[in-house]
Amino acid sequence: MKALDKQDIRFSVAPMMDWTDRHCRYFHRLLSRHARLYTEMLTTGAVIFGDRDRLMGFDAFEQPVAFQLGGSDPAQLAQAARIVAEFGYCEVNLNVGCPSDRVQNGAFGACLMLRPTLVADCVKAMKDAVALPVTVKCRIGVDDQEPEAALFTLARQCVDAGADTLIVHARKAWLQGLSPKENRDVPPLDYALVHRLKSAFPETPIAINGGLTTLTQMQEQLTHVDGVMIGRAAYHDPELLLRVDPELFNAPPTFDNAFDAVDAFIPYIERELSKGEKLSSITRHMLGLFAGRPGARLFRRHLALEAVKPGANAMTLRAAIDEIHRATARLSESVAIAG
């Protein structure tokens, strides 16, 4: 198994519950060949006892794709990591950052920031179990922790246990008093702390997450750390991914524009529909396309209303795309008349 290097983590799309499923990842892979993609988090229980083909299946086209695990029992994490490796994922990532109530009730996610020795035991157990890179995604602290002490303590123990990479969401998580949604925005960002962490661990690949929405911001962060991870920005404005390869990897774009990317997505959609998948389950990940363009609202409205109907198919998506073409043509006519 290839070791994880700094180029591998240069740009990635964060694991996001209910969003980064296999349809989303396939679409994102069409937009960027070099982005590292992540699954939604799955608990060790779901991996060990659940319907693995349904929960963990993915298309080889999605690679490189990493799997995020939630759990706090070293033996169960080791068992789950072996299953992840058997499925062919390129990395297993331990969630030490999610602040949701469900995660807290399971005694994992962000609350593990309070138990760095246990996190290290989990990392070591997974490292001993698989040849895959084992990585950790964490916050800079939780609740009343002093962030520098909390983050550096966790990092040191994880690195000593063999963690291949640290991905740091540069905010605290407040387990009491803030909702999971508020935890994504309310706690202030502290990029400088993550930069200091990188200086303290120069040999360990470190990626930064939180609040990054533009390629300019990402390029600036890459002067301090090895990688950037974005979440909602990639989901709500997927066209951003078309610029990742040329601007962050000095590689040609996969497609010249989003229309060509959609055309390339159609065969996948038709294949999934033939298996009984619903169009809305696929196109819900495309609603952010064409954000800010003429007709974007009509595009979203058409998909929201029509993709859920029985018999909806690829032509439904093409009809939504036509809303963009018509709106663009109307704008061009208006400009020509005004000129």
C-alpha positions as a LaTeX table, in Angstrom:
\begin{tabular}{lrrr}
\hline
Residue & $x$ (\AA) & $y$ (\AA) & $z$ (\AA) \\
\hline
Met1 & 0.00 & 0.00 & 0.00 \\
Lys2 & 1.37 & 3.38 & $-1.03$ \\
Ala3 & 2.27 & 5.61 & 1.91 \\
Leu4 & 0.39 & 8.88 & 2.24 \\
Asp5 & 2.45 & 11.85 & 1.09 \\
Lys6 & 1.87 & 15.57 & 1.22 \\
Gln7 & 0.68 & 15.76 & $-2.39$ \\
Asp8 & $-2.07$ & 13.25 & $-1.60$ \\
Ile9 & $-3.66$ & 15.61 & 0.92 \\
Arg10 & $-3.09$ & 18.87 & $-0.97$ \\
Phe11 & $-6.84$ & 19.22 & $-1.61$ \\
Ser12 & $-9.72$ & 17.15 & $-0.27$ \\
Val13 & $-13.48$ & 17.29 & 0.12 \\
Ala14 & $-14.54$ & 16.73 & 3.71 \\
Pro15 & $-16.67$ & 13.81 & 4.90 \\
Met16 & $-20.18$ & 15.20 & 5.32 \\
Met17 & $-23.12$ & 13.28 & 6.73 \\
Asp18 & $-26.01$ & 12.87 & 4.27 \\
Trp19 & $-23.99$ & 14.60 & 1.54 \\
Thr20 & $-20.81$ & 12.81 & 0.46 \\
Asp21 & $-22.43$ & 9.57 & $-0.57$ \\
Arg22 & $-21.30$ & 7.57 & $-3.61$ \\
His23 & $-23.35$ & 9.62 & $-6.08$ \\
Cys24 & $-21.88$ & 12.86 & $-4.77$ \\
Arg25 & $-18.35$ & 11.46 & $-4.88$ \\
Tyr26 & $-18.73$ & 10.21 & $-8.45$ \\
Phe27 & $-19.89$ & 13.64 & $-9.55$ \\
His28 & $-17.07$ & 15.38 & $-7.68$ \\
Arg29 & $-14.54$ & 13.02 & $-9.26$ \\
Leu30 & $-15.75$ & 14.09 & $-12.69$ \\
Leu31 & $-14.91$ & 17.67 & $-11.71$ \\
Ser32 & $-11.44$ & 16.93 & $-10.29$ \\
Arg33 & $-9.11$ & 14.00 & $-10.88$ \\
His34 & $-6.74$ & 15.03 & $-8.08$ \\
Ala35 & $-9.08$ & 15.88 & $-5.18$ \\
Arg36 & $-9.08$ & 13.38 & $-2.34$ \\
Leu37 & $-12.66$ & 12.38 & $-1.57$ \\
Tyr38 & $-14.09$ & 11.10 & 1.71 \\
Thr39 & $-17.09$ & 8.99 & 2.60 \\
Glu40 & $-19.71$ & 10.00 & 5.07 \\
Met41 & $-18.75$ & 8.87 & 8.55 \\
Leu42 & $-19.85$ & 5.37 & 9.46 \\
Thr43 & $-19.65$ & 3.94 & 12.95 \\
Thr44 & $-17.72$ & 0.81 & 13.69 \\
Gly45 & $-21.00$ & $-0.93$ & 14.47 \\
Ala46 & $-22.42$ & $-0.11$ & 11.05 \\
Val47 & $-19.28$ & $-1.37$ & 9.33 \\
Ile48 & $-19.02$ & $-4.57$ & 11.36 \\
Phe49 & $-22.70$ & $-5.50$ & 11.54 \\
Gly50 & $-24.46$ & $-3.49$ & 8.81 \\
Asp51 & $-25.24$ & $-4.09$ & 5.15 \\
Arg52 & $-21.71$ & $-3.47$ & 3.91 \\
Asp53 & $-22.41$ & $-3.54$ & 0.20 \\
Arg54 & $-25.09$ & $-0.89$ & 0.59 \\
Leu55 & $-23.24$ & 1.24 & 3.14 \\
Met56 & $-19.69$ & 0.93 & 1.84 \\
Gly57 & $-19.93$ & 0.15 & $-1.86$ \\
Phe58 & $-18.26$ & 2.59 & $-4.22$ \\
Asp59 & $-17.23$ & 2.87 & $-7.85$ \\
Ala60 & $-13.54$ & 2.48 & $-8.65$ \\
Phe61 & $-13.81$ & 5.74 & $-10.61$ \\
Glu62 & $-14.13$ & 7.59 & $-7.29$ \\
Gln63 & $-10.55$ & 6.81 & $-6.25$ \\
Pro64 & $-8.69$ & 8.20 & $-4.43$ \\
Val65 & $-11.44$ & 7.89 & $-1.83$ \\
Ala66 & $-10.89$ & 7.63 & 1.93 \\
Phe67 & $-13.20$ & 6.11 & 4.52 \\
Gln68 & $-14.09$ & 7.90 & 7.75 \\
Leu69 & $-14.81$ & 5.80 & 10.83 \\
Gly70 & $-16.52$ & 6.83 & 14.04 \\
Gly71 & $-15.73$ & 4.88 & 17.17 \\
Ser72 & $-13.71$ & 4.76 & 20.37 \\
Asp73 & $-13.06$ & 1.08 & 20.99 \\
Pro74 & $-9.59$ & 0.14 & 19.67 \\
Ala75 & $-10.47$ & $-3.48$ & 18.96 \\
Gln76 & $-13.64$ & $-2.57$ & 17.07 \\
Leu77 & $-11.83$ & 0.14 & 15.12 \\
Ala78 & $-9.15$ & $-2.37$ & 14.15 \\
Gln79 & $-11.81$ & $-4.83$ & 12.97 \\
Ala80 & $-13.64$ & $-2.11$ & 11.03 \\
Ala81 & $-10.38$ & $-0.87$ & 9.49 \\
Arg82 & $-9.67$ & $-4.36$ & 8.15 \\
Ile83 & $-13.08$ & $-4.37$ & 6.49 \\
Val84 & $-12.42$ & $-0.92$ & 5.02 \\
Ala85 & $-9.11$ & $-2.18$ & 3.61 \\
Glu86 & $-10.81$ & $-5.23$ & 2.09 \\
Phe87 & $-13.26$ & $-2.93$ & 0.29 \\
Gly88 & $-10.35$ & $-1.16$ & $-1.41$ \\
Tyr89 & $-10.40$ & 2.31 & 0.13 \\
Cys90 & $-7.13$ & 4.23 & 0.05 \\
Glu91 & $-7.18$ & 5.54 & 3.65 \\
Val92 & $-9.02$ & 5.10 & 6.93 \\
Asn93 & $-9.73$ & 8.27 & 8.89 \\
Leu94 & $-10.74$ & 8.48 & 12.56 \\
Asn95 & $-13.38$ & 11.08 & 13.41 \\
Val96 & $-12.28$ & 13.15 & 16.41 \\
Gly97 & $-14.18$ & 16.26 & 15.39 \\
Cys98 & $-17.92$ & 15.70 & 14.96 \\
Pro99 & $-19.93$ & 17.44 & 17.72 \\
Ser100 & $-23.39$ & 15.97 & 17.06 \\
Asp101 & $-25.51$ & 14.66 & 19.93 \\
Arg102 & $-25.56$ & 11.17 & 18.40 \\
Val103 & $-21.77$ & 11.09 & 18.33 \\
Gln104 & $-21.50$ & 12.38 & 21.89 \\
Asn105 & $-23.92$ & 9.74 & 23.09 \\
Gly106 & $-21.67$ & 7.15 & 21.49 \\
Ala107 & $-18.62$ & 8.61 & 23.28 \\
Phe108 & $-16.68$ & 9.36 & 20.12 \\
Gly109 & $-16.20$ & 12.21 & 17.67 \\
Ala110 & $-15.18$ & 15.56 & 19.16 \\
Cys111 & $-15.52$ & 14.39 & 22.75 \\
Leu112 & $-12.44$ & 12.24 & 22.12 \\
Met113 & $-10.41$ & 15.46 & 22.20 \\
Leu114 & $-10.75$ & 15.03 & 25.97 \\
Arg115 & $-9.16$ & 11.55 & 25.81 \\
Pro116 & $-5.96$ & 11.82 & 23.74 \\
Thr117 & $-4.47$ & 8.63 & 25.14 \\
Leu118 & $-7.52$ & 6.66 & 24.03 \\
Val119 & $-7.28$ & 8.25 & 20.57 \\
Ala120 & $-3.65$ & 7.16 & 20.37 \\
Asp121 & $-4.66$ & 3.62 & 21.37 \\
Cys122 & $-7.27$ & 3.65 & 18.59 \\
Val123 & $-4.73$ & 4.85 & 16.02 \\
Lys124 & $-2.20$ & 2.21 & 17.05 \\
Ala125 & $-4.81$ & $-0.54$ & 16.89 \\
Met126 & $-5.78$ & 0.44 & 13.35 \\
Lys127 & $-2.14$ & 0.83 & 12.27 \\
Asp128 & $-1.41$ & $-2.66$ & 13.59 \\
Ala129 & $-4.43$ & $-4.05$ & 11.73 \\
Val130 & $-4.03$ & $-2.60$ & 8.22 \\
Ala131 & $-1.43$ & $-1.38$ & 5.75 \\
Leu132 & $-3.68$ & 1.56 & 4.81 \\
Pro133 & $-2.69$ & 5.06 & 5.88 \\
Val134 & $-4.46$ & 5.86 & 9.16 \\
Thr135 & $-5.35$ & 9.52 & 9.63 \\
Val136 & $-7.10$ & 11.62 & 12.26 \\
Lys137 & $-9.53$ & 14.51 & 11.74 \\
Cys138 & $-9.92$ & 16.64 & 14.84 \\
Arg139 & $-10.83$ & 20.06 & 16.22 \\
Ile140 & $-8.47$ & 22.43 & 18.04 \\
Gly141 & $-10.22$ & 21.61 & 21.30 \\
Val142 & $-13.61$ & 21.28 & 22.95 \\
Asp143 & $-15.49$ & 23.36 & 25.50 \\
Asp144 & $-13.12$ & 24.96 & 28.04 \\
Gln145 & $-9.95$ & 23.27 & 26.84 \\
Glu146 & $-7.00$ & 25.54 & 26.13 \\
Pro147 & $-6.65$ & 24.97 & 22.38 \\
Glu148 & $-2.88$ & 24.96 & 22.03 \\
Ala149 & $-2.40$ & 22.48 & 24.86 \\
Ala150 & $-5.31$ & 20.28 & 23.73 \\
Leu151 & $-4.32$ & 20.18 & 20.07 \\
Phe152 & $-0.60$ & 19.68 & 20.63 \\
Thr153 & $-1.18$ & 16.93 & 23.20 \\
Leu154 & $-3.52$ & 15.06 & 20.88 \\
Ala155 & $-1.19$ & 15.54 & 17.91 \\
Arg156 & 1.88 & 14.27 & 19.78 \\
Gln157 & 0.14 & 11.15 & 20.98 \\
Cys158 & $-1.36$ & 10.44 & 17.55 \\
Val159 & 1.96 & 10.91 & 15.77 \\
Asp160 & 3.74 & 8.71 & 18.31 \\
Ala161 & 1.06 & 6.05 & 17.72 \\
Gly162 & 1.76 & 6.13 & 13.98 \\
Ala163 & $-0.89$ & 8.46 & 12.53 \\
Asp164 & 0.01 & 9.24 & 8.93 \\
Thr165 & $-1.74$ & 12.62 & 8.71 \\
Leu166 & $-3.62$ & 15.08 & 10.89 \\
Ile167 & $-6.54$ & 17.05 & 9.47 \\
Val168 & $-7.48$ & 19.92 & 11.75 \\
His169 & $-10.76$ & 21.81 & 11.70 \\
Ala170 & $-9.45$ & 25.11 & 13.02 \\
Arg171 & $-12.32$ & 25.73 & 15.47 \\
Lys172 & $-13.21$ & 24.51 & 18.88 \\
Ala173 & $-16.27$ & 22.33 & 19.26 \\
Trp174 & $-18.70$ & 23.30 & 21.99 \\
Leu175 & $-20.37$ & 20.10 & 23.12 \\
Gln176 & $-22.74$ & 22.02 & 25.36 \\
Gly177 & $-24.62$ & 25.11 & 24.23 \\
Leu178 & $-24.14$ & 24.97 & 20.45 \\
Ser179 & $-25.91$ & 22.83 & 17.87 \\
Pro180 & $-23.88$ & 20.87 & 15.30 \\
Lys181 & $-24.80$ & 23.50 & 12.71 \\
Glu182 & $-23.66$ & 26.33 & 15.00 \\
Asn183 & $-20.43$ & 24.46 & 15.68 \\
Arg184 & $-19.58$ & 24.82 & 12.00 \\
Asp185 & $-19.71$ & 28.61 & 12.13 \\
Val186 & $-19.88$ & 30.16 & 15.60 \\
Pro187 & $-16.58$ & 29.19 & 17.26 \\
Pro188 & $-13.86$ & 31.48 & 15.88 \\
Leu189 & $-11.30$ & 30.13 & 13.45 \\
Asp190 & $-7.69$ & 29.95 & 14.55 \\
Tyr191 & $-5.63$ & 29.20 & 11.47 \\
Ala192 & $-2.45$ & 30.46 & 13.15 \\
Leu193 & $-2.65$ & 27.68 & 15.74 \\
Val194 & $-2.73$ & 25.05 & 12.99 \\
His195 & 0.25 & 26.78 & 11.34 \\
Arg196 & 2.16 & 26.51 & 14.61 \\
Leu197 & 1.22 & 22.84 & 14.81 \\
Lys198 & 2.76 & 22.30 & 11.38 \\
Ser199 & 5.93 & 24.07 & 12.47 \\
Ala200 & 6.11 & 21.79 & 15.51 \\
Phe201 & 5.55 & 18.63 & 13.42 \\
Pro202 & 7.39 & 19.35 & 10.16 \\
Glu203 & 7.57 & 15.69 & 9.08 \\
Thr204 & 3.88 & 14.98 & 9.61 \\
Pro205 & 1.50 & 15.87 & 6.75 \\
Ile206 & $-1.06$ & 18.33 & 8.14 \\
Ala207 & $-4.19$ & 19.64 & 6.42 \\
Ile208 & $-6.40$ & 22.51 & 7.52 \\
Asn209 & $-10.19$ & 22.63 & 7.41 \\
Gly210 & $-12.80$ & 25.28 & 8.23 \\
Gly211 & $-14.07$ & 28.43 & 6.58 \\
Leu212 & $-12.22$ & 28.06 & 3.28 \\
Thr213 & $-14.37$ & 29.06 & 0.30 \\
Thr214 & $-12.05$ & 30.39 & $-2.44$ \\
Leu215 & $-9.02$ & 29.05 & $-4.30$ \\
Thr216 & $-7.12$ & 32.18 & $-3.25$ \\
Gln217 & $-7.69$ & 31.38 & 0.42 \\
Met218 & $-6.62$ & 27.80 & $-0.16$ \\
Gln219 & $-3.44$ & 28.78 & $-1.97$ \\
Glu220 & $-2.52$ & 31.08 & 0.91 \\
Gln221 & $-3.08$ & 28.26 & 3.43 \\
Leu222 & $-0.85$ & 25.98 & 1.38 \\
Thr223 & 2.07 & 28.26 & 2.13 \\
His224 & 1.70 & 27.20 & 5.79 \\
Val225 & 0.36 & 23.63 & 5.75 \\
Asp226 & 0.42 & 20.64 & 3.41 \\
Gly227 & $-3.24$ & 20.40 & 2.52 \\
Val228 & $-6.63$ & 22.05 & 2.55 \\
Met229 & $-9.96$ & 20.35 & 3.12 \\
Ile230 & $-13.23$ & 22.03 & 2.19 \\
Gly231 & $-16.77$ & 20.93 & 2.88 \\
Arg232 & $-19.84$ & 23.04 & 2.21 \\
Ala233 & $-18.04$ & 25.20 & $-0.36$ \\
Ala234 & $-17.49$ & 22.13 & $-2.56$ \\
Tyr235 & $-21.07$ & 20.98 & $-2.11$ \\
His236 & $-22.87$ & 24.28 & $-2.61$ \\
Asp237 & $-20.62$ & 25.45 & $-5.45$ \\
Pro238 & $-19.30$ & 22.28 & $-7.11$ \\
Glu239 & $-18.01$ & 24.22 & $-10.13$ \\
Leu240 & $-15.20$ & 25.30 & $-7.80$ \\
Leu241 & $-13.78$ & 21.80 & $-8.23$ \\
Leu242 & $-13.23$ & 22.38 & $-11.95$ \\
Arg243 & $-10.49$ & 24.86 & $-11.00$ \\
Val244 & $-8.76$ & 22.67 & $-8.44$ \\
Asp245 & $-6.63$ & 20.62 & $-10.83$ \\
Pro246 & $-5.22$ & 23.56 & $-12.84$ \\
Glu247 & $-4.83$ & 25.95 & $-9.91$ \\
Leu248 & $-3.66$ & 23.63 & $-7.13$ \\
Phe249 & $-2.04$ & 20.74 & $-9.03$ \\
Asn250 & $-0.81$ & 22.43 & $-12.21$ \\
Ala251 & $-2.79$ & 19.86 & $-14.19$ \\
Pro252 & $-5.33$ & 20.30 & $-16.99$ \\
Pro253 & $-8.99$ & 20.62 & $-15.96$ \\
Thr254 & $-11.15$ & 17.57 & $-16.43$ \\
Phe255 & $-13.69$ & 19.58 & $-18.44$ \\
Asp256 & $-13.82$ & 23.08 & $-19.84$ \\
Asn257 & $-17.16$ & 23.81 & $-18.20$ \\
Ala258 & $-19.91$ & 22.40 & $-16.02$ \\
Phe259 & $-22.14$ & 21.58 & $-19.01$ \\
Asp260 & $-19.55$ & 19.11 & $-20.32$ \\
Ala261 & $-19.22$ & 17.60 & $-16.85$ \\
Val262 & $-22.98$ & 17.04 & $-16.67$ \\
Asp263 & $-22.91$ & 15.37 & $-20.09$ \\
Ala264 & $-20.22$ & 13.02 & $-18.77$ \\
Phe265 & $-22.35$ & 12.29 & $-15.70$ \\
Ile266 & $-25.38$ & 11.20 & $-17.75$ \\
Pro267 & $-24.17$ & 7.61 & $-18.44$ \\
Tyr268 & $-23.63$ & 7.06 & $-14.71$ \\
Ile269 & $-27.09$ & 8.43 & $-13.98$ \\
Glu270 & $-28.68$ & 6.16 & $-16.57$ \\
Arg271 & $-26.81$ & 3.16 & $-15.17$ \\
Glu272 & $-27.97$ & 3.90 & $-11.63$ \\
Leu273 & $-31.56$ & 4.47 & $-12.74$ \\
Ser274 & $-31.52$ & 1.08 & $-14.46$ \\
Lys275 & $-30.65$ & $-0.44$ & $-11.05$ \\
Gly276 & $-33.70$ & 1.17 & $-9.48$ \\
Glu277 & $-32.12$ & 4.31 & $-8.03$ \\
Lys278 & $-34.23$ & 7.47 & $-7.91$ \\
Leu279 & $-33.09$ & 10.44 & $-9.97$ \\
Ser280 & $-33.55$ & 12.80 & $-7.01$ \\
Ser281 & $-31.07$ & 10.76 & $-4.96$ \\
Ile282 & $-28.41$ & 11.63 & $-7.53$ \\
Thr283 & $-29.35$ & 15.11 & $-8.68$ \\
Arg284 & $-29.73$ & 16.49 & $-5.15$ \\
His285 & $-25.95$ & 16.73 & $-5.14$ \\
Met286 & $-26.02$ & 18.96 & $-8.22$ \\
Leu287 & $-28.35$ & 21.69 & $-7.01$ \\
Gly288 & $-25.43$ & 24.02 & $-6.34$ \\
Leu289 & $-24.29$ & 23.92 & $-9.95$ \\
Phe290 & $-24.47$ & 27.20 & $-11.85$ \\
Ala291 & $-24.69$ & 29.21 & $-8.62$ \\
Gly292 & $-24.84$ & 32.89 & $-9.47$ \\
Arg293 & $-25.61$ & 32.33 & $-13.14$ \\
Pro294 & $-28.76$ & 33.40 & $-14.99$ \\
Gly295 & $-31.35$ & 30.66 & $-14.61$ \\
Ala296 & $-29.73$ & 29.02 & $-11.57$ \\
Arg297 & $-32.88$ & 29.37 & $-9.49$ \\
Leu298 & $-35.01$ & 27.87 & $-12.28$ \\
Phe299 & $-32.50$ & 25.03 & $-12.65$ \\
Arg300 & $-32.76$ & 24.21 & $-8.94$ \\
Arg301 & $-36.53$ & 24.56 & $-8.94$ \\
His302 & $-36.96$ & 22.26 & $-11.93$ \\
Leu303 & $-34.84$ & 19.53 & $-10.35$ \\
Ala304 & $-36.44$ & 19.92 & $-6.93$ \\
Leu305 & $-39.93$ & 19.52 & $-8.38$ \\
Glu306 & $-39.41$ & 17.09 & $-11.24$ \\
Ala307 & $-36.61$ & 14.74 & $-10.17$ \\
Val308 & $-38.76$ & 13.26 & $-7.38$ \\
Lys309 & $-41.54$ & 12.23 & $-9.75$ \\
Pro310 & $-41.99$ & 8.62 & $-10.88$ \\
Gly311 & $-40.27$ & 8.05 & $-14.19$ \\
Ala312 & $-37.89$ & 10.99 & $-13.83$ \\
Asn313 & $-34.79$ & 10.30 & $-15.89$ \\
Ala314 & $-31.78$ & 11.90 & $-17.56$ \\
Met315 & $-34.07$ & 13.96 & $-19.77$ \\
Thr316 & $-35.38$ & 15.60 & $-16.59$ \\
Leu317 & $-31.86$ & 16.77 & $-15.85$ \\
Arg318 & $-31.36$ & 17.96 & $-19.42$ \\
Ala319 & $-34.59$ & 19.97 & $-19.16$ \\
Ala320 & $-33.23$ & 21.65 & $-16.03$ \\
Ile321 & $-30.00$ & 22.49 & $-17.88$ \\
Asp322 & $-32.10$ & 24.06 & $-20.64$ \\
Glu323 & $-33.30$ & 26.62 & $-18.08$ \\
Ile324 & $-29.71$ & 27.86 & $-17.83$ \\
His325 & $-29.32$ & 28.02 & $-21.60$ \\
Arg326 & $-32.58$ & 29.92 & $-22.04$ \\
Ala327 & $-31.80$ & 32.39 & $-19.27$ \\
Thr328 & $-28.34$ & 33.00 & $-20.71$ \\
Ala329 & $-29.80$ & 33.57 & $-24.17$ \\
Arg330 & $-32.36$ & 36.03 & $-22.78$ \\
Leu331 & $-29.64$ & 37.95 & $-21.01$ \\
Ser332 & $-27.53$ & 38.11 & $-24.16$ \\
Glu333 & $-30.50$ & 39.42 & $-26.12$ \\
Ser334 & $-31.16$ & 42.08 & $-23.50$ \\
Val335 & $-27.54$ & 43.19 & $-23.57$ \\
Ala336 & $-27.54$ & 43.33 & $-27.35$ \\
Ile337 & $-30.72$ & 45.42 & $-27.40$ \\
Ala338 & $-29.40$ & 47.75 & $-24.73$ \\
Gly339 & $-26.13$ & 48.13 & $-26.63$ \\
\hline
\end{tabular}
